């Protein structure tokens, strides 16, 4: 009886609404239907979102996440900076012309093409290029590290939203069952089979289930908002059925190689590229006080007046300038000191990044192993509680169990369902956290 009361009352309500609807006039029905359609289309939210698997949602998040877009722009800026640094190593060309006037009358004019080249003689330009190359690699590995962090956060949001949806459905099913149980308790009370206290207990149990539903809905909304924010406010949500009880679980992963992760993780690689860039920048700073050589060659294209006596048309003439810094106001010294301090900071960052990666990996591995054990324990508990509930309901139908036993069994069953959903969510998030800590996403393996 308890198994079918809930669906029965649902069907009864739907049939009653349908009968009352068809009793209205044809014009009224058309207007109501049209208004309902417009109302449903005008409200953004869950109805307009398409259910997605984790892989589909991750691809959309990766393409639209604002943080990843900013990191990609940083890579583009580093690439442009590298190209800009290489400019001084190339020959430049320019057109120039001069006109001389004497008492308002043109006395001479000339125009020519000039080729210029400047060098520091000691490889300063090459060191600057090496520094910017390291900066580009640093930006690229920073993008990889940002993707890993996003993967963990996206998994937390996605599986939180999926678990929230499953919890809401479980809470709604629980409300239907407790409503049916309340109807049964009232019927038995009217027949004098149970005291009024049983009805009050059933009403309290129903209120508790409705409160639990409100909490689950709030939790689901929070994770869905987080998921949309990570996806650049794209309206996405998890597909249905991702938290079925009998779904298979991924096989347990092997213990990670801590030394290789500490060496190859993008966060550590990024810090090493930053240290290499600082080393090259220090060498550049130490070359500021060294001599520089500038060379130019000019071909006269046009001469007029007295300029034609000084320059021959279509002929080249060159110039070389050697500059030796003598007094620079302390620029060389303090530029070098700043670069040396930046190098020391970069070297410390390598050690800090390595320690952080090791700590995150150890924590992620412990969380993952605990999540596996917790999920297995909750699945075993769910199987036991489900059998217990079936036995208690059977005894209740046969008059061998009282209402308190039924409510206790139903409460334990609802608690076990919620715990199983949370345990599965915790395991999926722990797997993503472990992948992020290892520095390699599952789809890249």
N, C-alpha and C positions, 0 to 999 in steps of 0.2 A: 504493500500500500504506500509506504513512504517513498518508494522508488519512482512512483508514477504520479504522485499528487502534484509535484511541481510542474511538470510538462502539461498535466491536465488543466491546471488553472491558467497557464499561459495560453493554451489553445482556446480556453473559454473566453478569456479577455479579448483575444484577436477576433473570434467569431462574433462576439457582441459588438465590437467596433465595426466590423464589416456589415452586419445586419443594419445597424443604425445608419451607416453610410449609404447603403443602397435604398434606404427609405426616403432619402432626400430627392429633390427634383433633379432632372438631368442637368439643367443649367448650373445649379448650385454645385453639383458634383464636378463639373468641368472647371469651374472657377476655383474650387478648393484644390483640385489636383494640380492645376496650373500654378497656383500660389505656392503649393508645397515644392514643386519643381524649382521655381525661382528661388525659394528660400534656401533649398539645399545647395543650389549652385552658387549662391551669393555668400555662403559661409565658408571661409577657408578653414582648413584643419585636417583632421585625420581622414575624412571621406575623400579628399582630393589627392591624398598622397598614395603612391604606389608602393606596395610591399616589396621589399628587396632582401636578397641574401646578404650575408656579411661581405662577400667578395664584391658584389655590385655596389653596395653602399660605400665600401672603402675606395673604389675607383672614383666615385663621384666626390667624396671628401677630398681625395688627393688632388683632384683637378680644380676644386673650387675653394679650398681652404685659404683664408687670407694670409696666414702666417707662411705657408709654403709659397704663395705668390710673392710675398716680400723677400723670402730667401732666394727665390729665382732671380728677382730683380737685383739683389746683391751680387749674385754671380755675374750677371750681365754688366754691372758697374765695374766689377773687378776685371773682367775681360777688356772693357774699354780703357781702364786705367793701364793695363798692360800694353795695349796698343799705343796709348799716349806716351808711355815711358820710352818706347822704341823710336819715337820721332827724332830725338837729337842725334841718333846714329845714322840718319839718312841725309842725303844731299837735298837742299832746298833751292828753289829757283824763284826769282822775282824780277819784275820789270820796274824800272825807275827812270825818271826824267827830270831835268832841271832847266830853268830859264833865267837868264840874267838880264836886267833892264838898266839902262843908263839914261837918266832924265826922262823916264817914261817910254823910252824907245828900246825895243828888244836889241840887245847887243850880241847875245849868244844863247844857244840852247843845245841840249844833248839828251839822248835817251839810250838806254842799254839794257841788256839782260845779264843778271848777276846770279851765279851759282855759289852757294855758301855751304861750308861744312865746319862743324866745331867738334873738338874732342878734348877729353881731359888728359890724354896721353897715358894714363895709368889704369884704364879699364873701369872708370866710375860708372859709365853708362851700362856696361855689361852687368855690374853688380846691382844696379837699379832694376834692370830687366829681370834678373834672377829673383830679386825681392818681390817684384810684382807678380812673377810667375808663381812663387810660393803663396802670395796673397790670393791668387785665383784658386789654387788648390785648396787653400784654407776655406774659401767661400763655398767651394763645391762639397767638401766634407761637412761643412756646417749645414748645408742643405740636406745631406744624408742623415745627419744627426737629428735635424728637425723632423724629417719624415718618420724616424723611429719613435720620437716622442709623440708625434701625432697618431701613429699606429696604436700606441698604448691608450691614449685618451679617447680615440675613436672607438676602440674595442670596449672601453668602459662605458661610453655613452650608448653604443649600439646594443650591447648585450644587456645593459641596464634597462633600455627601453623595451627590448624583447622580453626580458624577465618581468618587467612591469606589466606588459600586456598579458602575459600568461597568469600573473598574479591577479590581475583584474578579472580575467575570465574565471579563474578558480574562485574568487570571492563572489562573483555573480552567481556561479553554480551553487555555492554554499548558501547564499541568500534564498535561492529557489528551494533548496532542500529544507531550510529552516522555516520558510513560510509554509511549506507542506506539512512539516512537523507541527507547527503552531495550529494549523487547521485541524490536524488529527487530534491534538491535545484538546482543542475546544470541543470537537465532536465527542470525544470520550468524556469530557467534563459534563456536557449536556446529557449524556446517557448515564451519568452517575458512576462512571467507572474509575475516575481519577479525581483527586481534589483540585480546587482552584489554584493551588500552589503550582501544580504542573503547568498550567496555562501561563502563569506569571514567569516561570522559568523559561518556557519556550519563547515568550515575548522578549525577555532579557537576552536570550541567545540570538534572536533575530536582530535586535538593536546592536549587539556586539558585532555581528557579521556585517551590518551596514556601515558601522564605524570603520571596520577593517577595510571595506571596499573604498571608502573615502581616502584612507591613508594610502592604499595602493594606487589609486588614481592620481593622487598628488605626486607620489614617487615617480610614476610613469611620465607625468607631464614634465617633471624636472629633467629626466634623462632625455626625453624627446627634444626639449629646448636646447640642451647641451649638444645633441646630435645635429640639430639644424644649424647651430652656431658654428660648429666645426666644418659643416658643409657649405659655408657661405650663405646660410639662411635658405638653402634649398629645402623644399618640403619633401623629406624622405622619412620613411619609417620601416622597421623590420617587417619581414613577411610573417604570415601566421604559421603556427605549427613548429616554430623553432625550439620550443621547450616541451615537446611531448615526452612523457615519462619513459617510453621504450626506445627513444632515439639512441643510436650507438655513440660511444665516447671514443675520442682519438686515443690511440695507444700511448702509453706513458713514454715520455721522452728520456733520452740518455742524459746523464750528468754532463754539463758543459765543460769544455776545456778552459779553465779560468785564465791560464797564461796566454793562450792564443787570443782570447777575447780582449784581455787587457792590452795586447799588442796591436790588434787590428780593429778595435771598435772605432767607429767614425769620430766619436768625441775625443779619443786619444790621438787619432791621426790628425784631426783638426788642430789640436794643441801642438803637435810636432811641426806641422806646416807653419803655424804661427811663430814657433821658435826659429825655424829656418828663415822665415822672412825677417825676423828681428836681427838675426846674424848678418844677413846681407845689408840691411839698413844701417847697421853699425859700421860696416866696411865703407858704405857710401858716405856716412858722416865723417869718417876719418880721412876721406879724400877731398874734403871741402877746401883745405888750405893748399892743395897741390896745384901746380901750374896748369893752365888750359891753353889750347891752341885753336885759333880761328883762321880759316882760310877761305878766300873768295876769289872768284874769277869773273870778270865782266867783259862782255863783248858789246862794243858801241854799235848801235843800230842806226842812229840818226845824229848828225851834227849840223850846226848852223852858226854862222858868224865867227866870232873869235874862237869858239869851242872847236871848230874844224881844224884850227891850227895846233890844238893841243891833243886831240884824239883823232885817230884814223878810223874811218868807218869800216865795219866788218872785221875788226881786229880785236884780239883778246889781250887783256892786261890783268895781272893778278896781284893779290895782297895776302900777306900772312901776319897774324898778330899773336904774340905770345904774352899771356897775362900771368903774372906772378903775384898772388895776394901777399900783402905786407902787413897791413893793419885792417882787421875786420870787426873790431869792437867786441871780440869775444864770441862771435857767431860760431866759429869752428869748435871752440872748446865746449860750449854749452849744447851745441847740437850733438856732439859726441857723447856728452854725459847723459843727455836725454835718451839717445839710442842705446847706451849701455844699460840704463835702468829699464828700458823696455825689454831688452834681451833677458835680464834677470827675472823680470815678471813673467815673460813667456816660458822660461825654463821652469819656474815654479808652477805655472799652469799645467805643464805636462804631468808633473807629479800629482797635482791635485786632480786632474782629469782621470788619471790611472786609478787613483784611490777611490774616486767616486764610482767609476765603472765597476771595480771589484766589489765595492759595497752594494751597489744596485743589483749586480748579478747574484751575489750571495743571498740577498734578501729576496729577489725574485725566485730563485731556486727553492728556498725554504717555503715561500708562500705557495709555490706550485705543488711541491710534495704534500704540504698540508691540505691544499685544496683537493687533491686526488683522494687522500684518505677521508676527508670530510664528505666528499660526494659519495664515495662508496658506503660510508656509514649511513648517510641520509637515505640512500637508495634501499639499503637493507632495512632501515627503520620504516620506510614507507611501505615496503612489502608486508612487514609484520603488522603495522597499524591498519593497513587495508584489510587484511584477513580478520583482524580483531573486530573491525567495524562491521564487516559482513556477518560475523557470528552474532554480535550484539543485536543487529537489526533483525536477524532471523529469530533470535530468542524473544525480541520485543513483539514481533508479529504473533508469536505463539503464546504470548502472555507470560513468558518466563523471565523477562527482564523489565526493569522499571525505566521511567523516563530519565532519571539521573544517569543511569548507565549509558543510555543512548546519547545523551548530550555530551557526556565525557568522551565517549568514543568518537563522536562527530567532531568535537573540539580537537582531539588529538589528531584526527585525520586531516582537518584543515591546517593545523599547525605543521604537520608532516609535509603536506603539499607545498606550503610556503617555504619551508626549510629546504626541501628538495630543489625548488626553483632557484632559491638564493645560492644553494651549493653549486648548482650547475653554472649559474652566472659567475660565481666566484672562480670556478675552474677555467671557464673560457677567458675571463679577464686575466687570470694568472698565466695562462698560456701566452696571451698577447704581451704581458709584462715581461715574461721570460724571453720571448723573441726580441723584444725591444732592447732588453739588457744584453742579450748576446750580440746584438748589432747586425742581425740578418733576419729579414722578414720571411715567413714561411713560403710565400709565393715566389721568392727568389732562390730557394734551395733547389 
